[in-house]
Amino acid sequence: MSELLRTPLFPCYADYPGARCIDFGGWELPVQFEGIQKEHDAVRHQAGLFDVSHMGEFLVEGEGSLPFLQNMLTNDVSALQPGAAQYTLMCYPTGGVVDDLLVYCLSENHYMLVVNASNIRKDWEWLRDHQPEDVQMTDISSTTALIALQGPLAEQILTEAGIAAAAGLSSFTFAAEVELFGAKAILSRTGYTGEDGFEIYAPAEQAPAIWKGLLAAGAPQGLVPAGLGARDTLRFEAKLPLYGQELSATISPLEAGVGFFVKWDKGDFIGRSALEAQKAAGLPRKLVGIEMIDRGIPRSHYPVYGDGVKIGEVTTGTQSPSLKRNLGLALVDSGYAAIGTVVEVEIRGRKLKAEVVKAPFYKKNRKACQRS
């Protein structure tokens, strides 16, 4: 069995006796530090700090970088100015998703892509297969750490720690070369929790100083370290897709409800023809929210039935820590996607009633939007 990968912050986990690590796609990462409910609540009401250094980062530069990315991605990269970022997707010719990612415009003809950890190698190979001669790519994943500070008090924590740049950032903008606890970093107003927050990209060797500095600075406001468990429940409540569950090679952006990030007026891109055909014919499946009527918790891959026939499956489900309701996201036949439709979820061999409900389950007015 191969040894699990560890982030530059792994030694910091030892400061928390309650930290419990799991194998997450080949990485040894904390599912919790002191408890998922506590960490979830902290992000909703104060702030939480996440180690997400397992994510991948690629630099793309050169005269052909913009047309290259326009061809590879669904969003309109030409809309980005230096200092701005956007959420986007990378598709196969079939319309299925290679990955969902963030694009940062560092300067003219110079971009950073932030990809999912489980897809780093696949994404790199896909991009290299289509790379033109006038584009240079560099994989900086192993030398880059990523820390996410999320929650309604995130800006206050940074500004009180002397990070003045935080207050000047709006949603999906960033500042480069920001001084954080003796390190130089990119400070980005993005996240994956449904709350206001920031993501910090820094050289791997400088990550522990930032991590410890932020936790010390934020302690009076209730900042706590948070693990993968809370990250998943937070993004689920906000209906933020997870690759491999709400998005995959067989699930299109349109079916997953993120069609807003497919920009039809920007020109051609890989997967466009298939997505246009799907849109014209009408979506065969849709991602919906469901709430259990009968007692039971929907889990990923549980079958969903309508009129006695299997119509799809749960992609993510849990008891919502914020709402205390048994909720799920499910990809179902479009004929069963209307709000109020009663379906059944098979849980441990029993078909239990659920109702299609509005999602996201959690949404609040905020100064900056989450990664979506």
Steps between C-alpha positions, in 0.01 A plus 500: 500500500646836399572758769244779533597849391517775762462877470758748637263557793485136611739557796262770629223244549692364800403816691146359517470166686148453363608523136397195300652445156368288216613387157349759265594415143849392605552787746512471878266784595299594811131418483463694827703669772247525784175389337316560173200672660720742696712584196195539276335736747819703538511568126132595491525739797867597551775350285685178420844431355547220246813335365422443133860477383420173323336701221699540177636820343617543140655810344402570139682776313609613157348687208254222426383450857167682468377322183627172646296543819198625305507172308550283807254664741128581501512845661618813319861548607522817289278671759778474760726793577820462707398457862177313421401134512208292375344159545488286188482145370709294262301259285549198279362509144205299637403787732605309811730678743875450522511723808362818652759760593595860568693721257707791631622772265842587645592738218453522125556156347578355843245285685479258791258206493392342828378143452362224718759284673365171367522635145846658497665239277196454274452877456870554429502230233179631343638852479836377368322301229355827368786738580611718205863592437458859618378400847717397795361306796653436842361272770567677833273278709777344708656835592175688572294490819136608516327612820133601510372744763121485486216655695323831570790625718773413247555858384503630857761244600729598214463875543556482876814296425625788286416349159351819355465354150210280615253787534564616144413171334158425353371158400731312262781754514844457650817681601848363434815536710301559819700487825356241736694415814836538331398326179401625155173364369208541263191601698179414316138571598372157405393185683291187507270528800211734419652768724721800446865410512848494353740252347873546549760362257853495636831317457473164674780571748326818620161341561551401868579861597181622331290220652622562854488878460140498384383265776664718764364821349148359463470325835320795668237489221449123534712383206559124505678256268249306289525171316361334191180395675386856561622608158270241343191583708549873444534474123209253489260736677595772251455259205862535388589205276767245586680332212428128500156555651308791343741525205679229305595377154137387460328801660494824301511853644142552381372192682690602813336843507816702429408598145548866594873436465462383141533814289345440159596837351875462547560271201590135467635281782542129557161347578295786360328298225391229742373753754308691232337178388409412857353843559300491176357155568413579861697377799441131567607536864516778756669545835237569766476539873305240695378487859405175667136463602554159658770451759837439338811674372572497125861416411707516183399244235176397671245427222205736454164373370193661350179309429682179588775551240859602568536862386846589629717501809611713791828681431551640852285470811518546876320647797560870452704632797348847459138403437474162679308358203579184302589642160660390178597600150383256237541468125160390372301473178373847410137389520542466876693822563212735585486642853254302708537173308494199733766238429647205689857442614618145555674491839623163625257310283197714588340759273435812707306808390672829423392825339675713240578833666671824409880508513740640611381406845701779661556848363575829666557854382868579508759739369685235303372189326626148550675288243209343318 
